[in-house]
């Protein structure tokens, strides 16, 4: 379990996160929704131990990793148990798609079958020898997702991973998320795709201006009780 206790974060004396308490169990999908600038990506980075918060604790599988805003473990000992898929992908431009995927793995022989299966599912099999500048935005997104999945993490943090994907590819990701959930992988997913969140999530949390405004189940999309959440959801449904 990932446990966030009283997490706060500041940037140039500005509050980014305020007293956030959340947890994620293995085999659970938690979606983070809310307007841009609400602190969702910042929260993912803290979960992944990429950033230390200004205050609060992070406990991973019963082990204190952040205490009172201070890292108390070497993050390298936690990675890739926790893997973050960034919105901006971070593909090496001088490496092919395959090389970008294989690079973090060292001995890759045992993963060849899984790579073949996922490259077919993600429609990447014919693109594996292309460089990032030869790929579409959606193809690059899929390369980054595939790279993370092959690390076999216990927890995956996803930052707007369907942003560059068409509807069909987005729902391919939905199938992967469901499979990972069945394999007891815990997932935190930042998304503005409300139907995607509703289909895949066990819980949905709404963040705005660094505050956890509300948290609940799928009813937060279909029939939100919180007035602010209702306004946000209805606007997004109108846009879609």
Kinemage of the C-alpha trace (Angstrom):
@kinemage 1
@onewidth
@group {chain A} dominant
@subgroup {mainchain}
@vectorlist {calphas} color= white
{ca unk a 1} P 0.000 0.000 0.000
{ca unk a 2} L 1.063 3.574 -0.710
{ca unk a 3} L -0.006 5.890 2.105
{ca unk a 4} L 0.131 9.679 1.911
{ca unk a 5} L -0.289 11.355 5.279
{ca unk a 6} L -0.841 15.100 5.676
{ca unk a 7} L 1.137 15.864 2.519
{ca unk a 8} L 1.834 19.509 1.760
{ca unk a 9} L 3.985 21.101 -0.927
{ca unk a 10} L 5.109 24.633 -1.688
{ca unk a 11} L 6.696 26.403 -4.646
{ca unk a 12} L 8.145 29.868 -4.083
{ca unk a 13} L 6.079 30.178 -0.881
{ca unk a 14} L 2.927 29.265 -2.802
{ca unk a 15} L 0.899 26.307 -1.556
{ca unk a 16} L 0.721 23.548 -4.173
{ca unk a 17} L -0.697 20.797 -1.940
{ca unk a 18} L -2.496 21.206 1.359
{ca unk a 19} L -2.843 18.405 3.927
{ca unk a 20} L -3.493 15.582 1.460
{ca unk a 21} L -4.383 12.178 2.897
{ca unk a 22} L -4.728 9.342 0.381
{ca unk a 23} L -3.860 5.694 0.066
{ca unk a 24} L -3.605 3.145 -2.724
{ca unk a 25} L -3.842 -0.602 -2.318
{ca unk a 26} L -2.450 -3.155 -4.729
{ca unk a 27} L -5.087 -4.182 -7.251
{ca unk a 28} L -6.839 -0.822 -6.953
{ca unk a 29} L -7.233 1.989 -9.486
{ca unk a 30} L -7.468 5.548 -8.153
{ca unk a 31} L -8.142 8.330 -10.664
{ca unk a 32} L -7.240 11.947 -9.951
{ca unk a 33} L -9.435 14.511 -11.688
{ca unk a 34} L -9.783 18.255 -11.430
{ca unk a 35} L -8.748 21.460 -13.206
{ca unk a 36} L -5.195 22.022 -14.412
{ca unk a 37} L -2.867 23.401 -11.777
{ca unk a 38} L -4.626 21.545 -8.974
{ca unk a 39} L -1.525 19.627 -7.852
{ca unk a 40} L -2.210 16.239 -9.469
{ca unk a 41} L 1.174 15.809 -11.182
{ca unk a 42} L 2.967 17.128 -8.092
{ca unk a 43} L 1.206 14.465 -6.044
{ca unk a 44} L 2.331 11.725 -8.443
{ca unk a 45} L 5.956 12.862 -8.181
{ca unk a 46} L 5.775 12.718 -4.393
{ca unk a 47} L 4.278 9.213 -4.536
{ca unk a 48} L 7.152 8.148 -6.801
{ca unk a 49} L 9.733 9.737 -4.446
{ca unk a 50} L 10.905 12.011 -7.262
{ca unk a 51} L 10.143 15.053 -5.104
{ca unk a 52} L 10.090 15.394 -1.329
{ca unk a 53} L 7.051 17.247 0.044
{ca unk a 54} L 7.278 20.291 2.270
{ca unk a 55} L 5.572 18.287 4.992
{ca unk a 56} L 3.924 14.974 5.707
{ca unk a 57} L 4.759 11.284 5.396
{ca unk a 58} L 4.902 8.744 2.582
{ca unk a 59} L 4.706 5.081 3.607
{ca unk a 60} L 5.170 2.359 0.991
{ca unk a 61} L 4.346 -1.237 1.906
{ca unk a 62} L 4.689 -0.394 5.600
{ca unk a 63} L 8.097 1.273 5.212
{ca unk a 64} L 8.598 4.962 6.005
{ca unk a 65} L 9.979 6.579 2.850
{ca unk a 66} L 9.268 10.223 3.680
{ca unk a 67} L 8.991 11.422 7.254
{ca unk a 68} L 8.000 14.992 8.121
{ca unk a 69} L 8.836 16.113 4.590
{ca unk a 70} L 12.260 14.425 4.473
{ca unk a 71} L 13.288 11.451 2.334
{ca unk a 72} L 14.463 8.710 4.676
{ca unk a 73} L 15.228 6.011 2.072
{ca unk a 74} L 17.261 5.870 -1.103
{ca unk a 75} L 14.609 6.148 -3.868
{ca unk a 76} L 16.669 3.784 -6.040
{ca unk a 77} L 15.718 1.029 -3.609
{ca unk a 78} L 12.039 1.693 -4.328
{ca unk a 79} L 12.229 2.011 -8.131
{ca unk a 80} L 10.937 0.301 -10.264
{ca unk a 81} L 8.462 -1.049 -7.689
{ca unk a 82} L 6.845 2.330 -8.323
{ca unk a 83} L 6.970 3.549 -11.924
{ca unk a 84} L 5.735 6.913 -13.176
{ca unk a 85} L 4.669 7.408 -16.794
{ca unk a 86} L 5.161 11.100 -17.496
{ca unk a 87} L 2.895 13.127 -19.739
{ca unk a 88} L 6.004 14.401 -21.557
{ca unk a 89} L 7.287 10.846 -22.160
{ca unk a 90} L 11.092 11.442 -21.988
{ca unk a 91} L 12.115 9.253 -24.911
{ca unk a 92} L 15.776 9.353 -25.945
{ca unk a 93} L 15.793 10.963 -29.433
{ca unk a 94} L 18.909 9.054 -30.597
{ca unk a 95} L 17.449 5.622 -29.734
{ca unk a 96} L 14.841 3.633 -31.628
{ca unk a 97} L 11.493 2.803 -30.065
{ca unk a 98} L 12.769 -0.665 -29.202
{ca unk a 99} L 16.000 0.695 -27.708
{ca unk a 100} L 14.037 3.184 -25.592
{ca unk a 101} L 11.912 0.312 -24.278
{ca unk a 102} L 14.778 -2.097 -23.632
{ca unk a 103} L 17.242 0.386 -22.085
{ca unk a 104} L 15.986 0.233 -18.444
{ca unk a 105} L 15.864 -3.550 -18.364
{ca unk a 106} L 19.419 -4.879 -18.626
{ca unk a 107} L 18.964 -8.579 -19.437
{ca unk a 108} L 15.912 -8.499 -21.654
{ca unk a 109} L 15.615 -12.094 -22.831
{ca unk a 110} L 12.779 -13.009 -20.450
{ca unk a 111} L 10.723 -10.024 -21.610
{ca unk a 112} L 10.851 -10.700 -25.367
{ca unk a 113} L 7.509 -12.527 -25.486
{ca unk a 114} L 5.769 -9.833 -23.419
{ca unk a 115} L 7.277 -7.112 -25.633
{ca unk a 116} L 5.999 -8.888 -28.742
{ca unk a 117} L 2.495 -9.242 -27.281
{ca unk a 118} L 2.261 -5.629 -26.151
{ca unk a 119} L 3.751 -4.202 -29.335
{ca unk a 120} L 1.001 -5.988 -31.286
{ca unk a 121} L -1.702 -4.811 -28.884
{ca unk a 122} L -0.442 -1.222 -29.064
{ca unk a 123} L -0.030 -1.393 -32.871
{ca unk a 124} L 3.720 -0.746 -32.566
{ca unk a 125} L 5.167 -3.938 -34.058
{ca unk a 126} L 6.035 -2.251 -37.375
{ca unk a 127} L 7.428 0.855 -35.684
{ca unk a 128} L 9.960 -0.598 -33.242
{ca unk a 129} L 13.004 0.376 -35.335
{ca unk a 130} L 11.871 3.968 -35.843
{ca unk a 131} L 13.283 6.936 -33.941
{ca unk a 132} L 10.999 9.190 -31.878
{ca unk a 133} L 10.992 11.935 -34.536
{ca unk a 134} L 9.591 9.369 -36.980
{ca unk a 135} L 6.671 8.481 -34.699
{ca unk a 136} L 3.349 10.223 -34.205
{ca unk a 137} L 2.466 11.694 -30.822
{ca unk a 138} L 0.204 8.735 -30.098
{ca unk a 139} L 2.883 6.223 -31.063
{ca unk a 140} L 5.421 7.895 -28.763
{ca unk a 141} L 2.879 7.804 -25.947
{ca unk a 142} L 2.396 4.077 -26.474
{ca unk a 143} L 6.160 3.473 -26.467
{ca unk a 144} L 6.445 5.175 -23.073
{ca unk a 145} L 3.547 3.139 -21.657
{ca unk a 146} L 4.964 -0.124 -22.990
{ca unk a 147} L 8.382 0.683 -21.494
{ca unk a 148} L 6.823 1.172 -18.058
{ca unk a 149} L 4.713 -1.975 -18.220
{ca unk a 150} L 7.736 -4.129 -19.005
{ca unk a 151} L 9.346 -3.059 -15.719
{ca unk a 152} L 6.637 -5.117 -13.971
{ca unk a 153} L 6.042 -2.515 -11.253
{ca unk a 154} L 3.905 -3.095 -8.189
{ca unk a 155} L 2.481 0.429 -8.505
{ca unk a 156} L 2.092 2.470 -11.700
{ca unk a 157} L 1.455 6.206 -11.689
{ca unk a 158} L 0.025 7.528 -14.951
{ca unk a 159} L -0.027 11.217 -15.868
{ca unk a 160} L -2.566 11.874 -18.655
{ca unk a 161} L -1.440 8.806 -20.589
{ca unk a 162} L -4.397 8.875 -22.991
{ca unk a 163} L -3.915 12.530 -23.959
{ca unk a 164} L -2.375 11.767 -27.381
{ca unk a 165} L -4.368 8.639 -28.151
{ca unk a 166} L -7.431 8.157 -30.311
{ca unk a 167} L -10.535 6.529 -28.838
{ca unk a 168} L -9.634 2.999 -29.949
{ca unk a 169} L -6.106 3.191 -28.537
{ca unk a 170} L -7.397 4.756 -25.325
{ca unk a 171} L -9.641 1.771 -24.779
{ca unk a 172} L -6.740 -0.571 -25.522
{ca unk a 173} L -5.100 1.126 -22.544
{ca unk a 174} L -8.283 0.489 -20.586
{ca unk a 175} L -7.857 -3.237 -21.245
{ca unk a 176} L -4.245 -3.089 -20.064
{ca unk a 177} L -5.251 -1.255 -16.887
{ca unk a 178} L -7.902 -3.895 -16.183
{ca unk a 179} L -5.323 -6.645 -16.724
{ca unk a 180} L -2.844 -4.944 -14.387
{ca unk a 181} L -5.540 -4.595 -11.761
{ca unk a 182} L -6.226 -8.331 -12.002
{ca unk a 183} L -2.503 -8.894 -11.474
{ca unk a 184} L -2.773 -6.852 -8.231
{ca unk a 185} L -0.898 -3.813 -9.545
{ca unk a 186} L -1.948 -0.559 -7.864
{ca unk a 187} L -2.571 2.355 -10.234
{ca unk a 188} L -2.959 6.091 -9.700
{ca unk a 189} L -4.088 7.791 -12.888
{ca unk a 190} L -4.389 11.501 -13.649
{ca unk a 191} L -6.964 11.994 -16.384
{ca unk a 192} L -9.442 14.437 -17.885
{ca unk a 193} L -11.145 11.555 -19.713
{ca unk a 194} L -14.163 11.112 -17.441
{ca unk a 195} L -15.607 8.033 -19.131
{ca unk a 196} L -12.203 6.375 -18.991
{ca unk a 197} L -11.973 7.168 -15.282
{ca unk a 198} L -15.486 5.870 -14.648
{ca unk a 199} L -14.868 2.594 -16.477
{ca unk a 200} L -11.608 1.686 -14.784
{ca unk a 201} L -11.542 3.309 -11.344
{ca unk a 202} L -12.334 1.902 -7.931
{ca unk a 203} L -12.124 5.400 -6.476
{ca unk a 204} L -11.992 8.897 -7.943
{ca unk a 205} L -10.454 11.900 -6.170
{ca unk a 206} L -11.045 15.541 -7.116
{ca unk a 207} L -8.162 17.962 -6.515
{ca unk a 208} L -8.341 21.724 -6.897
{ca unk a 209} L -5.838 24.367 -5.816
{ca unk a 210} L -3.944 21.756 -3.815
{ca unk a 211} L -6.970 20.605 -1.825
{ca unk a 212} L -8.619 17.187 -1.861
{ca unk a 213} L -12.165 18.428 -2.448
{ca unk a 214} L -13.930 15.068 -2.606
{ca unk a 215} L -13.286 11.360 -3.050
{ca unk a 216} L -15.698 8.577 -3.907
{ca unk a 217} L -16.674 5.978 -6.466
{ca unk a 218} L -18.053 6.107 -9.999
{ca unk a 219} L -21.000 8.152 -8.776
{ca unk a 220} L -18.673 11.163 -8.773
{ca unk a 221} L -18.942 11.136 -12.565
{ca unk a 222} L -22.616 10.237 -12.973
{ca unk a 223} L -24.113 11.963 -9.947
{ca unk a 224} L -21.594 14.082 -8.005
{ca unk a 225} L -22.806 15.282 -4.621
{ca unk a 226} L -20.189 18.000 -4.192
{ca unk a 227} L -21.274 21.218 -5.916
{ca unk a 228} L -17.795 22.103 -7.203
{ca unk a 229} L -17.237 18.610 -8.583
{ca unk a 230} L -20.636 18.743 -10.287
{ca unk a 231} L -19.766 21.999 -12.054
{ca unk a 232} L -16.428 20.592 -13.266
{ca unk a 233} L -17.889 17.271 -14.455
{ca unk a 234} L -20.801 18.908 -16.272
{ca unk a 235} L -18.488 21.343 -18.082
{ca unk a 236} L -16.189 18.546 -19.173
{ca unk a 237} L -19.113 16.429 -20.379
{ca unk a 238} L -20.346 19.406 -22.449
{ca unk a 239} L -16.911 19.818 -24.057
{ca unk a 240} L -16.660 16.112 -24.879
